Amino acid sequence: MDIEEKVETKYDSSAIQVLEGLEAVRKRPGMYIGSTSSRGLHHLVWEIVDNAIDEALAGYCKHIEVTINKDNSVTVKDDGRGIPVDVHPKTGKSTVETVYTVLHAGGKFGGGGYKVSGGLHGVGASVVNALSDWVEVKVYKNGNVYYQRYSSGGHPDDDLKIIGQCDANRTGTTVQFKPDDQIFTETTVFDYDILKTRLKELAFLNKGLRISLYDDREADKKDSFCYEGGLVEYVEMLNKNKNPIHDTIVDIDGEDNDIRVEVALQYNETYNSSIYSFVNNITTPEGGTHEDGVRRALTRILNKYAIGAGLLKDKDDSLTGDDVREGITMIISIKHPNPQFEGQTKTKLGNSEVRGITDKIFSEAFERFLMENPAQAKVIVEKSMTASRARVAAKKARELTRRKGDLDITNFYGKLSDCKSKDASVSEIFLVEGDSAGGSAIKGRDSMTQAILPLRGKILNVEKARLDRALSNEEIRTIITAFGTGIGEEFDLSKLRYNKIIIMTDADVDGSHIRVLLLTLFYRFFRPIVEAGHVYAAQPPLFVIKHGKTIKYVLNEQERDEYLASLSPNTKYDIMRMKGLGEMDAEELNETTMDINKRILRQITVDDAISADEVFSKLMGEEVEPRREFIETNATYVENLDI
């Protein structure tokens, strides 16, 4: 359409839409819960649980129970004070009805209800109501059981009323809701493991609070979490599959200017840092001022101690932040009465005053720990000094991965066949298992947008290697150079040369191993690439079905059986198991795995960094026993094992 063209539309008062009450939430649910996918569905539970957590933070709630009911509704029960039941002066309705039908109504907005509250938005109850088929609320208070039900987009069926009596000392709130399948069209089925992971995390972050999870859809499926040690037990769990280098987990707990700071840390023999931070129980993957203050203090205090103990002779040999963070597992959790978030996902803390507060509280306590535990302090410093020496070696090795001016990367190490396009947004690179498959891929690709990098054999397992050793590996150097982002302290996501990084390996044991080795490399050294959604796994078909002139490729046995069942009974047909990538010719590889109009790609995401870290440590780390336990536990779920 030319700029001069105009579309004739009526633009007067009738074009301006006014959404009443909870209509705005139903109209744009993604604005309130992120999406209407499985993630948004489970967010409904977090909003109600956050309200119960607020009661725990205020010191009134000791036990939260979450139940997935047989009809796939969810019940959240707490033993807090119970939502107030009196008439709200501003709305003229009961406070319960106000909380569940008025946006931004709650105790989180400076009314004195809570000093600190969990969650990001404080709109939980009313949003859950708006996006549910129905909601039932019971409040136990004053010896009475108060009840109200909402349906039809969040409207109350009746006024709040007393439906029975209870023990005079009993208090609390029970909320049951069923998500609206007109909103959550993808799924309304709750995933037990997703709920379990987050509720376990909340129990770690709220010392002494018991959180129980029940699944009435299956007999005897339940879990209960309560950690009197809080973050110390969290670090202990995260280091379970690693070898700690000192016995005592550093435990720091302090408060300044109504901001409570908790930190727990312990070093292990690995070469990666695992630092996770939270504000009011919400994870802050982008960090922020609370994390900045602790990181700054960690580097300063370890340098000060090392020089004072004579372990470092010269200030010119000072340890860097990367040095002192090697092998650390650390949890940072703060409770802030008025957090301000920034960043792309609004999960980066921006309050400037927090940096100095976390620095002060952490540095004083950590310095005291080092002075009182000289043997453990020495082990920590020596670990950091070894990392420093490796950093110098890595700096020299890194020079080999830098592109020199207009270097023709097409012939880099004689491996990469680059694409013609220099537009990263449309370019993609296939990491292909073996030279044979690489040759077919080069012939079958779209050379304008598709680059091919054949990999010879299995790359180094970086879970067991420092950066300097990784950089001495030719395959890894080739990958780093091809990506263009640099690595370590020089990493720059904006320089990524390809929008899609596609791992293309066979569907056998060797192919799976290569894929896991690559994912380990990406997660440890290129994590922002994974987090930004640039990494994919190609899915070659397992079978080809031919009947008449029709050729149908299917991914697995289930898809094969479903397709065959759809054919008329009199059809003649041939089924063949697909050959490995290296045995496919260029046309087959293009047709099944590379053509953007026909292929199937699986995007690799890291929704839960802590769980991902645990899995990589378990499967790829030095410890054998956790790996054996994982295999024994999950062996029963294997349907097709290609050996």
C-alpha positions in Angstrom: 0.0 0.0 0.0 1.4 3.4 -1.0 1.8 6.0 1.7 -0.7 8.2 0.1 -3.4 5.6 0.1 -6.0 5.8 3.0 -8.3 3.1 4.3 -11.7 4.6 4.9 -12.7 3.8 8.5 -15.0 5.4 11.0 -12.9 7.1 13.6 -15.1 8.7 16.2 -16.1 8.0 19.8 -17.5 4.6 18.8 -14.0 3.5 17.8 -12.7 3.9 21.3 -13.3 0.8 23.3 -13.8 0.9 27.1 -13.2 -2.3 28.9 -15.0 -2.7 32.2 -13.7 -4.5 35.2 -11.9 -7.8 34.3 -12.8 -7.5 30.6 -9.3 -6.0 29.9 -7.7 -9.1 31.3 -9.7 -11.5 29.2 -9.1 -9.3 26.1 -5.3 -9.2 26.5 -4.4 -12.1 28.9 -0.7 -12.1 27.7 -0.2 -8.6 29.3 -1.0 -10.0 32.7 0.4 -13.6 32.7 2.9 -13.5 29.8 1.1 -16.0 27.5 -1.9 -18.4 27.3 0.4 -21.4 26.7 1.4 -23.9 29.4 3.6 -21.2 31.0 0.7 -18.8 31.4 -1.5 -21.6 32.7 0.9 -22.4 35.5 1.4 -18.7 36.2 -2.2 -18.7 37.6 -1.1 -21.1 40.4 1.9 -18.9 41.1 -0.3 -15.8 41.5 -2.5 -17.5 44.2 0.5 -19.1 45.9 2.3 -15.7 46.0 -0.7 -14.4 48.1 -0.2 -17.2 50.6 3.6 -16.6 50.6 2.9 -13.0 51.5 1.2 -14.2 54.6 4.3 -16.4 55.4 6.6 -13.4 54.9 4.5 -11.4 57.3 4.9 -14.2 59.8 1.4 -15.7 59.8 1.4 -18.7 57.5 3.3 -21.9 58.3 1.8 -24.3 55.7 0.6 -24.0 52.1 -1.1 -26.9 50.3 -1.5 -27.1 46.5 -3.7 -29.8 45.1 -4.4 -30.7 41.4 -7.9 -32.0 41.5 -9.4 -34.8 39.4 -11.2 -32.3 37.2 -7.9 -30.4 36.6 -8.9 -27.5 38.8 -6.4 -26.4 41.4 -6.9 -25.7 45.1 -4.5 -23.5 47.1 -4.9 -23.6 50.9 -3.0 -21.6 53.5 -3.2 -21.1 57.3 -2.6 -17.4 57.2 -4.8 -14.7 58.6 -7.5 -15.1 55.9 -8.6 -12.4 53.5 -10.5 -9.6 55.4 -14.3 -10.2 55.1 -15.5 -6.7 56.1 -16.9 -4.2 53.7 -14.3 -2.3 51.8 -14.8 1.5 52.2 -13.9 2.3 48.7 -15.9 -0.3 46.7 -18.8 -0.9 49.1 -18.3 -4.6 48.5 -16.8 -7.2 50.8 -13.0 -7.1 50.8 -12.9 -10.7 49.5 -15.0 -9.7 46.5 -12.9 -6.5 46.0 -9.7 -8.6 45.9 -11.1 -11.0 43.4 -13.0 -8.6 41.1 -11.0 -5.3 41.1 -7.6 -5.1 39.4 -4.8 -3.9 41.6 -6.7 -4.4 44.7 -4.7 -6.1 47.5 -2.3 -5.7 50.4 0.7 -5.1 48.2 0.2 -1.4 47.4 1.3 0.4 50.5 -1.8 0.0 52.5 0.0 -1.5 55.4 -1.0 -5.1 54.7 2.5 -6.3 53.9 5.9 -4.9 54.5 7.3 -7.1 51.7 5.3 -9.0 49.2 6.2 -11.7 46.7 5.6 -11.7 42.9 6.0 -9.0 40.3 2.6 -7.5 39.7 0.3 -7.8 42.6 -2.7 -8.4 40.5 -2.9 -12.1 41.1 -6.3 -12.9 42.5 -8.4 -10.8 40.1 -6.4 -12.0 37.1 -6.8 -15.6 38.0 -10.6 -15.0 38.5 -10.8 -13.3 35.1 -9.1 -16.2 33.3 -10.9 -19.0 35.0 -14.1 -20.8 34.2 -15.0 -20.5 37.9 -13.4 -19.7 41.2 -14.4 -20.6 44.7 -13.0 -18.8 47.8 -13.4 -19.9 51.4 -12.1 -17.8 54.3 -11.8 -19.2 57.8 -12.1 -16.4 60.3 -13.9 -15.4 63.5 -15.1 -19.0 63.9 -17.0 -18.8 60.6 -16.5 -20.2 57.1 -17.1 -17.5 54.5 -17.7 -18.4 50.9 -18.1 -16.8 47.5 -18.1 -18.2 44.0 -17.3 -16.4 40.7 -18.0 -17.5 37.1 -18.8 -16.1 33.7 -15.5 -14.2 33.3 -15.1 -13.4 37.0 -18.5 -12.2 38.1 -19.7 -13.2 41.6 -22.6 -15.6 41.6 -23.8 -14.2 45.0 -22.6 -12.0 47.8 -20.0 -13.3 50.3 -21.9 -15.4 52.9 -21.3 -17.6 55.9 -21.8 -21.3 55.0 -20.7 -22.8 58.3 -18.6 -22.6 61.5 -15.0 -23.6 62.2 -12.7 -23.7 65.2 -12.5 -20.2 66.7 -8.7 -20.2 66.4 -8.6 -21.4 62.8 -7.7 -18.9 60.1 -6.7 -19.1 56.5 -7.9 -18.9 52.9 -8.7 -21.7 50.4 -9.0 -20.9 46.7 -10.1 -23.4 44.1 -10.1 -22.4 40.4 -10.5 -24.0 37.0 -8.8 -22.3 34.0 -11.0 -21.3 31.1 -10.4 -23.4 28.1 -11.6 -20.5 25.9 -8.5 -18.6 27.1 -6.0 -21.5 27.4 -6.7 -23.1 24.1 -3.3 -24.9 24.0 -3.7 -26.8 27.2 -5.6 -26.7 30.5 -3.8 -29.7 32.0 -1.4 -28.9 34.8 2.0 -30.5 34.9 2.9 -31.9 38.3 6.7 -31.6 37.7 6.5 -27.9 36.8 4.5 -27.2 40.0 6.9 -29.4 42.0 10.0 -27.6 40.8 8.7 -24.1 41.6 7.1 -25.0 45.0 10.4 -26.7 46.1 12.3 -23.5 45.1 9.8 -21.4 47.2 10.3 -23.7 50.2 14.1 -23.2 49.9 13.7 -19.4 49.7 11.3 -19.2 52.7 13.1 -20.9 55.6 10.8 -23.1 57.7 7.7 -22.7 55.5 6.1 -26.1 54.6 4.7 -26.4 51.1 2.8 -29.6 50.1 1.8 -30.7 46.7 -0.9 -33.3 46.0 -2.1 -34.8 42.7 -5.6 -36.3 43.0 -5.4 -37.4 39.4 -3.0 -40.2 40.5 -3.1 -42.3 43.7 -0.4 -41.4 46.3 1.3 -38.8 44.2 2.4 -36.1 46.6 5.5 -34.2 47.8 6.1 -31.9 50.8 8.9 -29.5 51.2 10.2 -27.7 54.3 13.8 -26.5 54.8 14.8 -25.1 58.1 18.3 -24.4 56.7 16.8 -22.4 53.8 19.5 -21.3 51.3 22.1 -23.4 53.0 20.1 -26.5 52.1 19.5 -25.1 48.6 23.3 -24.9 48.0 23.8 -28.3 49.5 21.2 -29.7 47.0 22.8 -27.9 44.0 26.3 -29.2 45.0 25.0 -32.8 45.5 26.4 -33.9 42.1 29.7 -32.0 42.5 32.7 -32.2 44.8 32.8 -29.3 47.3 36.3 -28.2 48.1 35.4 -27.0 51.6 33.0 -28.4 54.2 31.2 -25.3 55.5 28.5 -23.6 53.4 28.8 -19.9 54.0 25.5 -18.6 55.4 24.9 -14.9 55.4 21.7 -13.2 56.7 21.4 -9.5 57.4 19.0 -6.5 57.2 19.5 -2.8 56.4 17.0 -0.1 55.7 14.1 -2.7 55.7 15.9 -4.7 53.0 16.7 -8.3 54.1 19.7 -10.0 52.4 20.4 -13.7 52.5 23.3 -15.3 50.7 24.7 -18.9 50.8 27.7 -20.2 48.9 30.1 -23.1 48.6 32.9 -23.8 46.1 33.3 -27.1 44.2 35.8 -28.7 41.9 34.0 -27.7 38.7 35.1 -24.8 36.4 31.7 -23.1 36.1 30.0 -20.6 38.3 26.4 -21.2 39.3 25.0 -18.0 40.8 21.2 -17.6 41.1 19.5 -14.5 42.5 16.0 -13.7 43.7 14.0 -10.7 44.8 10.9 -11.3 46.8 11.0 -15.0 45.7 11.1 -14.1 42.0 14.1 -15.2 40.1 16.2 -12.5 38.5 18.1 -14.2 35.6 19.4 -10.9 34.4 20.8 -10.1 37.8 20.6 -6.5 39.0 22.0 -4.3 41.7 21.6 -7.0 44.5 23.8 -9.4 42.5 26.2 -6.6 41.5 26.9 -5.7 45.1 27.6 -9.3 46.1 29.8 -10.0 43.1 31.8 -6.8 43.8 32.3 -7.7 47.4 33.3 -11.3 46.7 36.2 -10.1 44.4 37.3 -7.4 46.8 37.3 -9.5 49.9 39.1 -12.5 48.4 41.8 -10.2 47.0 42.2 -8.5 50.4 42.4 -11.8 52.2 44.9 -13.3 49.7 47.2 -10.4 50.0 46.9 -10.2 53.8 47.7 -14.0 54.1 50.7 -13.7 51.8 49.1 -15.9 49.1 49.2 -13.1 46.5 52.5 -11.2 46.4 51.7 -8.4 44.1 48.5 -6.3 43.5 49.3 -6.6 39.8 48.4 -10.3 40.2 44.9 -9.5 41.5 42.2 -12.0 41.1 39.4 -11.0 38.7 35.7 -11.6 39.1 35.9 -14.6 36.7 38.7 -16.0 38.8 36.9 -15.8 42.1 33.6 -17.1 40.7 35.1 -20.3 39.2 33.4 -23.3 40.8 31.1 -21.3 43.0 27.5 -22.2 43.8 25.8 -19.2 45.2 22.2 -18.2 46.0 21.4 -14.5 46.6 17.9 -13.7 47.9 16.7 -10.3 49.1 13.3 -9.1 50.3 12.6 -5.5 49.3 9.5 -3.5 50.2 9.5 -1.6 46.9 11.5 -3.4 44.2 11.9 -1.7 40.8 12.6 -4.0 37.9 14.1 -3.3 34.5 15.6 -5.2 31.6 13.9 -6.9 28.6 11.9 -9.4 30.8 11.5 -7.1 33.8 13.4 -9.5 36.0 16.5 -7.4 36.6 16.6 -5.4 39.8 17.2 -1.7 39.3 17.1 -0.2 42.8 20.4 1.7 43.1 20.5 1.7 46.9 20.6 -2.1 47.0 24.0 -2.4 45.5 25.7 -0.8 48.5 23.5 -2.7 51.0 24.3 -6.1 49.6 28.0 -5.2 49.3 28.2 -4.1 53.0 26.2 -7.1 54.5 28.0 -9.7 52.4 31.5 -8.3 52.7 31.4 -8.0 56.5 30.1 -11.6 56.9 32.3 -13.2 54.3 35.5 -11.6 55.6 34.6 -12.9 59.0 34.1 -16.4 57.6 37.5 -16.3 56.0 39.3 -15.1 59.1 37.5 -17.7 61.3 38.2 -20.6 58.8 41.7 -20.1 57.5 42.1 -23.7 56.2 38.9 -23.4 54.1 39.8 -19.8 53.1 43.2 -21.0 51.7 41.5 -23.7 49.6 39.1 -21.1 48.1 41.9 -18.6 47.4 44.1 -21.3 45.8 41.2 -22.4 43.6 40.8 -18.8 42.4 44.6 -18.4 41.8 44.6 -21.6 39.7 41.7 -20.1 37.7 43.8 -16.9 37.3 46.7 -18.8 35.7 44.2 -20.7 33.4 42.7 -17.3 32.4 46.1 -16.1 31.2 46.5 -19.3 29.2 43.0 -19.0 27.8 43.7 -15.4 26.7 46.5 -16.6 24.5 44.4 -19.5 23.1 41.5 -17.1 22.5 43.6 -15.2 20.0 43.3 -18.1 17.7 39.5 -17.8 17.6 39.4 -14.1 16.4 38.7 -13.3 12.8 41.3 -11.1 11.2 39.8 -8.3 9.2 38.2 -9.7 6.0 39.3 -13.3 6.7 37.4 -15.6 4.4 35.7 -17.8 7.0 34.4 -20.1 4.2 37.8 -21.9 4.3 38.5 -21.6 8.0 40.3 -24.8 8.9 39.0 -26.1 5.6 35.7 -27.0 7.3 33.0 -24.3 7.3 31.0 -23.8 4.1 29.5 -20.5 4.8 26.3 -19.0 3.4 26.4 -16.2 0.9 24.1 -13.9 3.0 25.6 -11.6 5.5 22.2 -10.9 7.1 22.3 -12.8 10.4 18.5 -12.6 10.8 18.0 -15.0 7.8 21.2 -17.0 8.1 21.5 -20.4 9.8 24.3 -22.8 10.5 24.0 -26.6 10.6 26.5 -28.5 12.9 26.6 -31.8 11.1 27.8 -35.1 12.5 30.6 -36.4 10.2 32.2 -35.5 6.9 29.9 -37.7 4.9 26.7 -36.1 6.1 28.4 -32.8 5.8 29.1 -33.4 2.1 25.4 -34.3 1.5 24.3 -31.2 3.5 26.5 -28.9 1.5 25.0 -30.2 -1.8 21.5 -30.2 -0.5 21.5 -26.8 1.3 20.2 -23.4 0.2 23.7 -21.8 -0.2 22.2 -18.3 0.2 21.2 -18.7 3.8 22.5 -22.1 5.1 26.0 -22.6 6.3 27.4 -26.1 7.0 30.0 -27.1 9.6 30.8 -30.8 9.6 32.1 -32.1 13.0 34.7 -34.9 13.1 34.0 -37.1 16.1 33.0 -36.1 19.5 34.0 -32.7 20.8 35.5 -32.1 24.3 33.2 -32.5 27.3 33.5 -28.9 28.7 31.8 -29.9 31.9 35.2 -31.4 32.9 37.5 -28.8 31.3 38.5 -25.2 31.9 38.2 -22.6 29.2 41.9 -22.7 28.4 41.7 -26.5 27.6 38.4 -26.0 25.7 40.2 -23.3 23.5 42.9 -25.8 22.7 40.3 -28.1 21.1 40.3 -27.5 17.3 36.6 -28.3 16.9 35.5 -25.9 19.6 37.8 -23.1 18.2 36.1 -23.6 14.8 32.7 -23.3 16.4 33.7 -20.1 18.3 35.1 -18.5 15.1 32.1 -19.5 13.0 29.6 -18.0 15.5 31.5 -14.7 15.7 30.5 -13.8 19.3 33.8 -14.5 21.0 33.8 -16.3 24.3 34.2 -15.6 28.0 34.6 -12.0 29.0 34.7 -11.0 25.3 31.3 -12.6 24.5 29.0 -10.3 22.5 25.6 -11.8 21.5 25.0 -8.9 19.0 27.9 -10.3 16.9 26.2 -13.7 16.4 26.4 -14.4 12.6 23.4 -16.8 12.5 19.9 -16.6 13.7 19.5 -20.3 13.9 22.2 -22.8 15.2 21.0 -26.2 14.2 22.4 -29.4 15.6 22.0 -32.2 13.0 23.0 -35.6 14.3 21.7 -39.2 13.8 19.0 -40.5 16.0 21.3 -43.1 17.6 23.4 -43.3 20.7 26.4 -41.6 19.1 24.3 -38.9 17.6 22.6 -38.3 21.0 26.0 -38.1 22.7 27.3 -35.6 20.2 24.2 -33.5 20.6 24.5 -33.5 24.4 28.2 -32.5 24.2 27.3 -29.6 22.0 24.5 -28.5 24.3 26.9 -28.7 27.2 29.3 -26.4 25.3 26.5 -24.0 24.5 25.1 -23.9 28.0 28.4 -23.4 29.7 30.2 -21.1 27.3 27.4 -19.6 25.2 24.4 -19.6 27.5 22.9 -16.3 26.2 22.7 -17.9 22.7 20.5 -20.7 24.2 18.5 -18.3 26.4 17.8 -16.1 23.4 16.3 -19.1 21.5 18.9 -19.4 18.8 19.7 -23.1 19.3 17.7 -25.9 17.6 17.9 -29.7 17.0 17.0 -31.0 13.6 14.7 -33.9 13.6 15.4 -36.3 10.7 12.5 -38.7 10.0 12.7 -42.3 11.3 10.6 -43.9 8.6 9.5 -43.3 5.0 6.2 -44.7 3.8 5.6 -45.1 0.0 2.2 -45.9 -1.6 1.4 -45.1 -5.2 3.1 -41.8 -6.0 2.9 -40.6 -2.4 6.0 -40.4 -0.2 5.4 -39.7 3.5 8.2 -39.2 6.0 7.3 -39.7 9.7 9.3 -39.0 12.9 8.5 -42.0 15.0 6.5 -45.2 15.5 3.5 -43.3 16.8 3.3 -41.0 13.8 3.9 -44.1 11.5 1.0 -46.0 13.1 -1.3 -43.0 13.0 -0.6 -42.4 9.3 -1.1 -46.1 8.4 -4.4 -46.1 10.3 -5.6 -43.2 8.1 -5.0 -45.1 4.9 -7.9 -47.0 3.3 -7.8 -50.7 4.1 -7.0 -51.7 0.4 -3.9 -49.5 0.1 -0.5 -51.3 -0.8 2.4 -49.7 0.9 6.2 -50.0 1.7 7.8 -48.9 4.9 11.5 -48.3 5.3 13.5 -47.2 8.3 15.5 -44.2 7.3 19.2 -44.4 6.8 21.6 -42.3 8.9 22.4 -38.8 7.8 25.7 -39.9 6.3 23.9 -42.4 4.1 21.3 -39.9 2.8 22.0 -38.3 -0.6 21.7 -34.5 -0.9 18.1 -34.7 -2.2 16.9 -36.9 0.7 18.6 -34.7 3.3 17.1 -31.5 1.8 13.6 -33.1 1.5 13.5 -34.5 5.0 15.6 -32.3 7.2 16.8 -29.0 5.7 14.0 -27.5 3.5 12.6 -24.7 5.6 9.1 -25.5 4.2 9.1 -29.2 5.2 11.6 -29.7 8.0 10.8 -30.0 11.7 13.1 -28.2 14.2 13.0 -28.5 18.0 14.0 -25.3 19.7 16.3 -25.8 22.7 15.2 -23.5 25.6 16.4 -23.1 29.2 13.2 -22.3 31.1 14.7 -23.3 34.5 18.4 -22.5 34.7 18.8 -24.2 38.0 17.3 -27.5 36.9 19.3 -27.3 33.7 22.5 -26.8 35.6 21.7 -29.7 37.8 21.0 -32.0 34.8 24.3 -31.0 33.0 26.3 -31.6 36.2 24.6 -34.9 36.8 25.0 -36.3 33.2 28.3 -34.7 32.2 30.2 -34.2 35.4 33.0 -36.2 37.2 30.6 -37.9 39.7 29.5 -41.4 38.4 27.0 -42.3 41.1 24.5 -39.4 40.3 24.6 -40.4 36.6 23.9 -44.1 37.5 21.0 -43.1 39.7 19.6 -40.9 36.9 19.8 -43.7 34.3 18.3 -46.3 36.7 15.4 -43.9 37.6 14.6 -43.0 34.0 15.3 -46.3 32.3 11.7 -47.4 32.6 10.6 -44.5 30.4 12.8 -45.5 27.4 10.6 -46.8 24.5 13.1 -47.1 21.7 16.8 -47.7 22.4 19.0 -47.7 19.4 22.3 -49.4 20.3 
